[in-house]
Amino acid sequence: MRTIGGALGAQAVPAFVTSALAAGTSSPAESGYATAFVVSAAVMAAAALAALAVSGSRLAA
């Protein structure tokens, strides 16, 4: 699972970063980095909640 997550993250982050180019250049704008950070943080939070749910169900059993 960790390898799959790393592979997906390695493809998704550059897509977000390069989707927002600075006007008149081929360089990414700061907003692309901010979007990539927010999306990464949201995915990390969802994964943490899923991990807590799984570990909580194991403790109850």
Chimera marker file (.cmm) of the C-alpha trace (Angstrom):
<marker_set name="trace">
<marker id="1" x="0.000" y="0.000" z="0.000" r="1" g="1" b="0" radius="0.5"/>
<marker id="2" x="2.814" y="2.413" z="0.825" r="1" g="1" b="0" radius="0.5"/>
<marker id="3" x="4.367" y="1.856" z="-2.602" r="1" g="1" b="0" radius="0.5"/>
<marker id="4" x="1.055" y="2.508" z="-4.331" r="1" g="1" b="0" radius="0.5"/>
<marker id="5" x="0.546" y="5.708" z="-2.334" r="1" g="1" b="0" radius="0.5"/>
<marker id="6" x="4.049" y="6.884" z="-3.128" r="1" g="1" b="0" radius="0.5"/>
<marker id="7" x="3.584" y="6.201" z="-6.832" r="1" g="1" b="0" radius="0.5"/>
<marker id="8" x="0.253" y="8.035" z="-6.944" r="1" g="1" b="0" radius="0.5"/>
<marker id="9" x="1.652" y="10.966" z="-4.971" r="1" g="1" b="0" radius="0.5"/>
<marker id="10" x="4.689" y="11.172" z="-7.224" r="1" g="1" b="0" radius="0.5"/>
<marker id="11" x="2.359" y="11.608" z="-10.202" r="1" g="1" b="0" radius="0.5"/>
<marker id="12" x="-0.329" y="13.786" z="-8.626" r="1" g="1" b="0" radius="0.5"/>
<marker id="13" x="1.849" y="16.477" z="-7.039" r="1" g="1" b="0" radius="0.5"/>
<marker id="14" x="3.653" y="17.468" z="-10.272" r="1" g="1" b="0" radius="0.5"/>
<marker id="15" x="0.297" y="17.573" z="-12.040" r="1" g="1" b="0" radius="0.5"/>
<marker id="16" x="-1.049" y="20.078" z="-9.496" r="1" g="1" b="0" radius="0.5"/>
<marker id="17" x="2.153" y="22.121" z="-9.475" r="1" g="1" b="0" radius="0.5"/>
<marker id="18" x="2.394" y="22.436" z="-13.250" r="1" g="1" b="0" radius="0.5"/>
<marker id="19" x="-1.333" y="23.068" z="-13.698" r="1" g="1" b="0" radius="0.5"/>
<marker id="20" x="-0.825" y="26.625" z="-12.447" r="1" g="1" b="0" radius="0.5"/>
<marker id="21" x="1.828" y="28.367" z="-14.521" r="1" g="1" b="0" radius="0.5"/>
<marker id="22" x="3.002" y="31.903" z="-13.847" r="1" g="1" b="0" radius="0.5"/>
<marker id="23" x="1.749" y="34.364" z="-16.449" r="1" g="1" b="0" radius="0.5"/>
<marker id="24" x="3.991" y="34.526" z="-19.492" r="1" g="1" b="0" radius="0.5"/>
<marker id="25" x="6.452" y="31.880" z="-18.275" r="1" g="1" b="0" radius="0.5"/>
<marker id="26" x="6.786" y="28.124" z="-18.165" r="1" g="1" b="0" radius="0.5"/>
<marker id="27" x="7.508" y="28.232" z="-14.428" r="1" g="1" b="0" radius="0.5"/>
<marker id="28" x="4.893" y="27.046" z="-11.948" r="1" g="1" b="0" radius="0.5"/>
<marker id="29" x="3.111" y="29.677" z="-9.877" r="1" g="1" b="0" radius="0.5"/>
<marker id="30" x="3.022" y="29.579" z="-6.092" r="1" g="1" b="0" radius="0.5"/>
<marker id="31" x="-0.662" y="28.643" z="-6.194" r="1" g="1" b="0" radius="0.5"/>
<marker id="32" x="0.257" y="25.313" z="-7.795" r="1" g="1" b="0" radius="0.5"/>
<marker id="33" x="2.443" y="24.451" z="-4.814" r="1" g="1" b="0" radius="0.5"/>
<marker id="34" x="-0.263" y="25.556" z="-2.381" r="1" g="1" b="0" radius="0.5"/>
<marker id="35" x="-2.857" y="23.398" z="-4.151" r="1" g="1" b="0" radius="0.5"/>
<marker id="36" x="-0.521" y="20.393" z="-4.094" r="1" g="1" b="0" radius="0.5"/>
<marker id="37" x="0.106" y="20.918" z="-0.368" r="1" g="1" b="0" radius="0.5"/>
<marker id="38" x="-3.607" y="21.204" z="0.468" r="1" g="1" b="0" radius="0.5"/>
<marker id="39" x="-4.494" y="18.096" z="-1.547" r="1" g="1" b="0" radius="0.5"/>
<marker id="40" x="-1.621" y="16.149" z="0.035" r="1" g="1" b="0" radius="0.5"/>
<marker id="41" x="-2.704" y="17.242" z="3.523" r="1" g="1" b="0" radius="0.5"/>
<marker id="42" x="-6.307" y="16.198" z="2.843" r="1" g="1" b="0" radius="0.5"/>
<marker id="43" x="-5.237" y="12.775" z="1.584" r="1" g="1" b="0" radius="0.5"/>
<marker id="44" x="-2.951" y="12.359" z="4.604" r="1" g="1" b="0" radius="0.5"/>
<marker id="45" x="-5.809" y="13.247" z="6.974" r="1" g="1" b="0" radius="0.5"/>
<marker id="46" x="-8.123" y="10.754" z="5.266" r="1" g="1" b="0" radius="0.5"/>
<marker id="47" x="-5.449" y="8.049" z="5.523" r="1" g="1" b="0" radius="0.5"/>
<marker id="48" x="-4.907" y="8.824" z="9.212" r="1" g="1" b="0" radius="0.5"/>
<marker id="49" x="-8.650" y="8.558" z="9.899" r="1" g="1" b="0" radius="0.5"/>
<marker id="50" x="-8.795" y="5.261" z="8.020" r="1" g="1" b="0" radius="0.5"/>
<marker id="51" x="-5.840" y="3.939" z="10.031" r="1" g="1" b="0" radius="0.5"/>
<marker id="52" x="-7.514" y="4.973" z="13.288" r="1" g="1" b="0" radius="0.5"/>
<marker id="53" x="-10.763" y="3.317" z="12.239" r="1" g="1" b="0" radius="0.5"/>
<marker id="54" x="-8.979" y="0.069" z="11.417" r="1" g="1" b="0" radius="0.5"/>
<marker id="55" x="-6.960" y="0.050" z="14.621" r="1" g="1" b="0" radius="0.5"/>
<marker id="56" x="-10.058" y="0.944" z="16.650" r="1" g="1" b="0" radius="0.5"/>
<marker id="57" x="-11.995" y="-2.005" z="15.232" r="1" g="1" b="0" radius="0.5"/>
<marker id="58" x="-9.097" y="-4.347" z="16.072" r="1" g="1" b="0" radius="0.5"/>
<marker id="59" x="-9.028" y="-3.123" z="19.671" r="1" g="1" b="0" radius="0.5"/>
<marker id="60" x="-12.767" y="-3.657" z="20.091" r="1" g="1" b="0" radius="0.5"/>
<marker id="61" x="-12.596" y="-7.261" z="18.834" r="1" g="1" b="0" radius="0.5"/>
<link id1="1" id2="2" r="1" g="1" b="0" radius="0.2"/>
<link id1="2" id2="3" r="1" g="1" b="0" radius="0.2"/>
<link id1="3" id2="4" r="1" g="1" b="0" radius="0.2"/>
<link id1="4" id2="5" r="1" g="1" b="0" radius="0.2"/>
<link id1="5" id2="6" r="1" g="1" b="0" radius="0.2"/>
<link id1="6" id2="7" r="1" g="1" b="0" radius="0.2"/>
<link id1="7" id2="8" r="1" g="1" b="0" radius="0.2"/>
<link id1="8" id2="9" r="1" g="1" b="0" radius="0.2"/>
<link id1="9" id2="10" r="1" g="1" b="0" radius="0.2"/>
<link id1="10" id2="11" r="1" g="1" b="0" radius="0.2"/>
<link id1="11" id2="12" r="1" g="1" b="0" radius="0.2"/>
<link id1="12" id2="13" r="1" g="1" b="0" radius="0.2"/>
<link id1="13" id2="14" r="1" g="1" b="0" radius="0.2"/>
<link id1="14" id2="15" r="1" g="1" b="0" radius="0.2"/>
<link id1="15" id2="16" r="1" g="1" b="0" radius="0.2"/>
<link id1="16" id2="17" r="1" g="1" b="0" radius="0.2"/>
<link id1="17" id2="18" r="1" g="1" b="0" radius="0.2"/>
<link id1="18" id2="19" r="1" g="1" b="0" radius="0.2"/>
<link id1="19" id2="20" r="1" g="1" b="0" radius="0.2"/>
<link id1="20" id2="21" r="1" g="1" b="0" radius="0.2"/>
<link id1="21" id2="22" r="1" g="1" b="0" radius="0.2"/>
<link id1="22" id2="23" r="1" g="1" b="0" radius="0.2"/>
<link id1="23" id2="24" r="1" g="1" b="0" radius="0.2"/>
<link id1="24" id2="25" r="1" g="1" b="0" radius="0.2"/>
<link id1="25" id2="26" r="1" g="1" b="0" radius="0.2"/>
<link id1="26" id2="27" r="1" g="1" b="0" radius="0.2"/>
<link id1="27" id2="28" r="1" g="1" b="0" radius="0.2"/>
<link id1="28" id2="29" r="1" g="1" b="0" radius="0.2"/>
<link id1="29" id2="30" r="1" g="1" b="0" radius="0.2"/>
<link id1="30" id2="31" r="1" g="1" b="0" radius="0.2"/>
<link id1="31" id2="32" r="1" g="1" b="0" radius="0.2"/>
<link id1="32" id2="33" r="1" g="1" b="0" radius="0.2"/>
<link id1="33" id2="34" r="1" g="1" b="0" radius="0.2"/>
<link id1="34" id2="35" r="1" g="1" b="0" radius="0.2"/>
<link id1="35" id2="36" r="1" g="1" b="0" radius="0.2"/>
<link id1="36" id2="37" r="1" g="1" b="0" radius="0.2"/>
<link id1="37" id2="38" r="1" g="1" b="0" radius="0.2"/>
<link id1="38" id2="39" r="1" g="1" b="0" radius="0.2"/>
<link id1="39" id2="40" r="1" g="1" b="0" radius="0.2"/>
<link id1="40" id2="41" r="1" g="1" b="0" radius="0.2"/>
<link id1="41" id2="42" r="1" g="1" b="0" radius="0.2"/>
<link id1="42" id2="43" r="1" g="1" b="0" radius="0.2"/>
<link id1="43" id2="44" r="1" g="1" b="0" radius="0.2"/>
<link id1="44" id2="45" r="1" g="1" b="0" radius="0.2"/>
<link id1="45" id2="46" r="1" g="1" b="0" radius="0.2"/>
<link id1="46" id2="47" r="1" g="1" b="0" radius="0.2"/>
<link id1="47" id2="48" r="1" g="1" b="0" radius="0.2"/>
<link id1="48" id2="49" r="1" g="1" b="0" radius="0.2"/>
<link id1="49" id2="50" r="1" g="1" b="0" radius="0.2"/>
<link id1="50" id2="51" r="1" g="1" b="0" radius="0.2"/>
<link id1="51" id2="52" r="1" g="1" b="0" radius="0.2"/>
<link id1="52" id2="53" r="1" g="1" b="0" radius="0.2"/>
<link id1="53" id2="54" r="1" g="1" b="0" radius="0.2"/>
<link id1="54" id2="55" r="1" g="1" b="0" radius="0.2"/>
<link id1="55" id2="56" r="1" g="1" b="0" radius="0.2"/>
<link id1="56" id2="57" r="1" g="1" b="0" radius="0.2"/>
<link id1="57" id2="58" r="1" g="1" b="0" radius="0.2"/>
<link id1="58" id2="59" r="1" g="1" b="0" radius="0.2"/>
<link id1="59" id2="60" r="1" g="1" b="0" radius="0.2"/>
<link id1="60" id2="61" r="1" g="1" b="0" radius="0.2"/>
</marker_set>
